[in-house]
């Protein structure tokens, strides 16, 4: 890639939960800091202790949303507190460091940076990973959407003058790190996780509870209707965790393997142990876990949501996650057809390689951010 045209072009990747939290937006920011071209002036700014990345990283302190002092408040309230707590230092740091583009997936951070733009002078780009309103987002200097269907919607909904602010670039996945396992690696992963060698393993990743809409209890009931299937899950808790866990245990009993939080470094072992990846979410904004599963060669079972259909392409099977028994029927079919699973898995890997490889995706994103910077 060519050198940066403007030597003073500096990009800050801002994550209020970075260093504290390992959910979608925080993982995305860390991986961007690793994969963006090294000849760009990029810094990772986090609310918690910054991770080890091969470029400048600094801590702009925020008050962790999971701090005991915020216990009892809703997740959304705690997240707002976390974002607001870093703003004063963040605005000063943007000005002191001469940052030209401030990029964030935290909506309150991005909104307030746009509001006080005259104090810091950076263009503000919001990564809309939450399916927030295009009408609301049109006020930013740039709006990063994660799938072409989102951009198609935005072009229909916003005034013509705001259309140039929107661009679509998907997340990427490390297709070198996440690869289909050998038979030996698959057997070793199951042994390490204590899973039966001959079971049909349905994997899902995400928080347990009711805030994020993962609907783990629905997925558990569908897996329960496939006699040879077990459910493997990794993820921390959120509001509604206790009730969700009870419903999962009632549906599956010993066939439910809820591992709790698993470090992102060890997540590939879960993909190696699985036969399919599934999620019961009705309107997931954009799932990084789906990309990792696809790169590992897993078929994806998901709701008929048009964005999920676009994301998984030929490697996914869409089924109604609102109709009881629909996903269960598909699980039974896939459990009885290993050749079909393998074929779907190969297609999933091909989609990951052709659409979500880091190099091309990062090149697209850099080009879009430079356009934002050039725009008055």
Buried (B, 14 or more C-beta within 10 A) or exposed (E): EEEBEEEEBBBBBBBBBBBBBBBBBBBBBBBBBBBBBEEBBBBBBBBBEBBEBEBBBEBBBBBBBEEEEBEEBEBEEBBBBBBBBBBEBBBEBBEEBEBBBBBBBBBBBBBBBBEBBEEBEBBBBBBBBBBEEBEEBBBBBBBBBBBBBBBBBBBEBBEEEBBEBBBBBBBBBBBEEBBBBEEEBBBBBBEEBEBEEEBBBBBBBBBBBBBBBBBBBBBBBBBBBBEBBBBBBBBBBBBBBEEBBEBBBEBBEEBBBBEEEBEBEEBBBBBBBBBBBBBBBBEBBBBBBBBBBBBBBBBBBBBBBBBBBBBBBEBBBBBEBEEEEBBBBBBBEBBEEEEEBBBBBBBBBBBBEEBBBBEEBBBBBBEBBBEBBEEE
